[in-house]
Amino acid sequence: MGELVVRPVFEPAASLGWRSGPLDGLSCLLRCVEAVLRAQGFNRHEVARALALPVDLTGGRRSSGAYRSGHLLWRNTADGRKHWSELTALVRAGTPVILMPDRYYWPGDEFEGRQHFLDHMVLVVAADDDCLVVLDTNAPAKGHYTRVVPVTPAVVRSACRFATAHFERPVDTAETLRLTLLEPTARWLVADLPAVAEFGEGWRVEGITGPLARALHVLVLGELQPNLFLTGAAVAEAFLAVAAAATAAADRAQSLGELLLGAHRYAPDADDATVYRPVLGTYLDTEAALRNLCGLLQREVGEVDAAPVGHVRDDRLRQRVIRMQAWCFADEVAAPEATEETT
């Protein structure tokens, strides 16, 4: 892991995709990682290429926390007290820590004392016995997105999952971008688009309810949209048409995620599917944008084949979303052996 040049900050003018707010372009996780890399001296171009990943919608093709020029080392436990001393020792020694707190215990959270949600991350940049100083995409802009969190037994208990970032500066050429980013994305999209279509058809026929919709927004805003955005940023100089299509698909995905977030607030109960039906059209728009990107990628890197599905229902995306639901929104937070992760 590189040495910090300065303490990490959220810096809108220097950040990737940041227009109206910190979640433009990147997820809360990646905004935290970007801040760490910027503090280590990475420029915007290097950050984009360090964090860009092939789009893997149905999951299981990458090791957890793995990136093209580095990795996140995650520590997971069902009870934050088990590794609180490690977390604070790292921060005091100068290593920023990406924390995914259990929102049930997190002070001031809308789900504090109500529900175990793990779908948001902050960057811990300072710690002592009394408080944590965190960068938080949900914190007020006038405070530079910084929040001081008093250390209480609940805060310690909340610290179920945290990670440290370990990256080298990427050294890419057009050929390495083709081999490690574009070709896998083309191959995986060809394989996964039937599952995307099947999920949409299930949504049309049966609807989706709150738990599944919440997990879908985590997948869309935590992984799909940022990976599309970063792919566009990473290849813009070498593959202009692909970059434009990836950016357009990222915009569609961001709209989908934001509409799901808005719909959550109007669902009268977890089993209500009607509130999410108007969002289906944007899901289909996102699918169309992914198909367009897939076509451009195949013209760029060559035709790729996918294993035939035949007449078997392709529910791999639905199963991925269900796993995400268990990972982020279970009453019992995930044990260390769990492998799903928002990116």
N, C-alpha and C positions, 0 to 999 in steps of 0.2 A: 504494500500500500504506500502511495506517495506521501511525502511530508506536506502538511498544510502550510500554505504561504500566509494566509490570514484566516480568521475565524469565518466559517461559512455564513452567508447571508442570502436572503432572497433578493435578487437584484433585477427588477423588471427589464431595464434597458439592455442588459447583457444576457438575458435568459431566452431560451428557445421558445418561440411561439407565443410568448406572453403579450397579449393585447389588452384585453379588458380585465384579466385577472390571472392568478397563478395556475389555474387548471386549464388554461388555453394551451393545447398541444400536449402537455405532459400530465401524468397522474400525480397524486400527492407523493407517492413513493419516488417517482422519477424526478420530481422537483427537488426532493431531498437529496437524491444522489447527485443531481446536477450541481447543487450548492456545494457538496463535498468536492466534486471534481473541479469546479471553478476555484475553490479555495486552494486546490493543489496546483493551480496554474493552467488547467485545460482551457482552451478557447472554445467558442461556440461550435465551431466545425468539429473539433476533437470530441466534444461532448456528444454531438449527434452521432458520430460514428462509433463511439464507445458504447452507446446505449441502444443503437439500432439492432433489432432482432427480426428474424423471419416471422411471419404471421402464422401462428399455430392455433387454430380455432378449437380443435377438438382435444388438444393437449397430449402430453406424454412423450413429446419428441425431444425435449431439452431437459437437462438436469436443473433442479430447482436453484434459482439464483444465478444461473450461468449467463454470461454475456460474451460478446465476441472478443473483447479485450480485457475481461476481468470477471469478477463475480461478487455477489453479496453473500456473506457468511451469516446465515440465520441461526438464531438460538430460539427454540420453541419449547414452551412448557405450559401446563395448565394453570400454574400459579406463579405469578411474577416474583413472589418472595424467594423462590428457589434460585434465581440468578440476578437478583437486584444488586448484590455486591459486585458482580462482574460488570454489570452495566455501568454503575457509577465509577468503578475503577477505570474503565476504559475512557470515559468522558473526562475524568480528572487528569488522565495522562495525555489528553489532547486528541483523542480519537472520537469524532462525532458518531453518534449512534442513531440509527433509524429505528424508531419505536412504533410498533403497532399495538396500541393499548386496547384492552377490553373496555368498550365504551360504557359498560354497566358500572364501572368503577371510576371513570374519568371525570374529573370535576367540571361542572358546568355543561356537560354534554346533554343533548336532548334525550338520550337514552340512559342517562345516569340513574341507577336504581331500578330500571325498567326492563332492560333486555341486553343480552350478551351479543353485541355486534363488534366484529373486528374487520372493519373495512376502511380505516383511515390511518394515516401515518404522519408522524411528526419527526423532526430532526432535533435530537438533544445535543446542544452545543456547550452547555455548562451544567455542572451539578455540584451541590454540596449537601450537607446534612439537612438543610432546611428547604431547598427548592431546586427545581430543574428550570433551566432556560431552554425553550424549544422554539424552533421555527415551525410555523403551522400555516398551511394554506388557508385555513379557516379563521385565522387571527386577523384583526383589523389592519388595513393598509397603513393607517396613520401611525401605527406602532411598528412599522416595518415587518409586519407578519411575525412578530416575536411575542411569545407568551411566557410569563413567569408562573410556574405551577408549584404551589407549596407541596412539600413532601408529606403525605399522610399515609396511614396504613392502606387506604383504598388505592391511592396512586401506586404504591409498591405492589399491591395485589394486581393492578391492571397491567403490569409490564410483562404480559405473556410472551410476546414475540419481539425480538429486536435483531438488528443486523448491522454489520460493519461493511464498508465498501472497500474493495481491493481491485484496483484497475491500473493498467499500463496505458500510456498514450497509444491510440490506434495508429497503425501505419498501413493505410489502404491505398490500393490502386483500383482502376476501373475493373481489372480482372478479379481482384480479391473481393470486391463488392458484388460482382456477378456471381462468383462461386459461393460465397458465404452468406449472402443476403438475398439476392434476387432469385437464384435457382431454387433454393429451398422454399421460398415463398411461393413461387410458381407451382412447384411440385405439391406442396401442402394445400394450397388453395384448390387445385384441381381435385385433390382427394377429399377436401372438406366441404366444397360447395354443395354436394348433395345433402349433407347433414344440415347445412344452413337452410336449404330449401325445405327439408323435412320439419325442422323446428318451426319455420314460418307457417307451414301448412297445419301443424298441430296447434299453433297459436290461433289460426283462423277458425279451425273447427271447434276446438275445446276451450280456447282462451288460456290465459296464464294468470295466476294469482300472486299475491304479494311476495311470499317467500321466493318463488322462482324469479319473479320480476326483479327483486332486489339483487339476487345473485347474478342475473343477466346484466344489470347495470355495473356491477363490479367487474365482470369480464369485459364488458364493452369499454368502460372508461379506464379501467385499471390495466388492460392489456391491448385489446384490439386497436382502439383509437391511438394510443401513444405509439404502438409499433408501426402503424401506418404513417403517422406523422413523422416519426424519426427516420423511417425508410425514405420518405420523400426528401427530408433534409439531408440525409447522408449521401444520396445518389444524385442530387440536383445538378452537380457539375458534370457528371458523366452520362447520365441517362435522363434527359430532360422530360421526355414524354411519360416515362414511368414515374418520375417524381411528381408530375402534375396529377397523374391518375391516383397515386398513393395519397397525395394531399387531399384530393377531392373525396376519396373514400374515408379519410380521417375526419373530414368535416361532416360527412353523413353520419359516421359513427358517433361523433360528439353530439350531434343533434339527437340521435337515438338515446344516448345515455342521459342527456339533460331532460328529455321528455319523460323518461322512466322515473328520474328523480322527482320531477314535478308531480307525476301521477301518484307516487307513493303517498303524498300528503293528502290526497283526496280519496284514498281507499278507506271505506268505513270499517272494514275488517280484513284480516289476512286472506280470507277465502273469496273475496270479491274479485271477479275477473273483468267486470264491465269497465272499470276505470282504465284498464290498460288496452282495451280494444282500439281506441283512436291512435295508439302508438304503433300499431302494426304496419301502417303505411310507411312510416319512416324506417322500420325494420326492413321492409321490402326494398326501399330506396337504397339502404345500406348494402343489401345483398346484390342489387344491380351494380352498384359502384365497385363491389368486390369482383364481380364477374368481368366488368370492364378492365379493371386492373389485371386480372388473371389473363385476359386475352392479350393485353399489351406485353405482359411479362413473357408469355409464350412466343410472341413475335420477336422479342429481344433475346431470349436465352434458348429458344427452340421448343418444340412441342414436348410435353411431358405426359406420361400416361398415369392413370390411376387404376387401382385394382377395381374390377367391376363389382358393383354392389348387388346387381341382379334385382330380384323382387323383394329382397329383405329390407324392412324398414331401417333406414339409417338414422339411429337415434343417438349418435355419438356426441353431437353438440348438446342435446338435452341432458345426457349423462354428465357431461362436463359442467354444465350449469348446476345440476343437482349436487355434484361434488363441491362446487364453489359455495353453494348454499350451506352445506354442512361445515365447510371450513370457516366461513365468516359469520354465520348467524345461528349457530347451534346454542342451545341452553348450556351445554357443557363445552367449553372451549376445547380446541383440538389438542390432543396429546402430542408429544414430541415426534412420534412416528408419522404424523400427517405430512403430506407432501404438497398439497395444493398451495398456490401462492399468488397473490395479486402482484402485478408488475406495472 
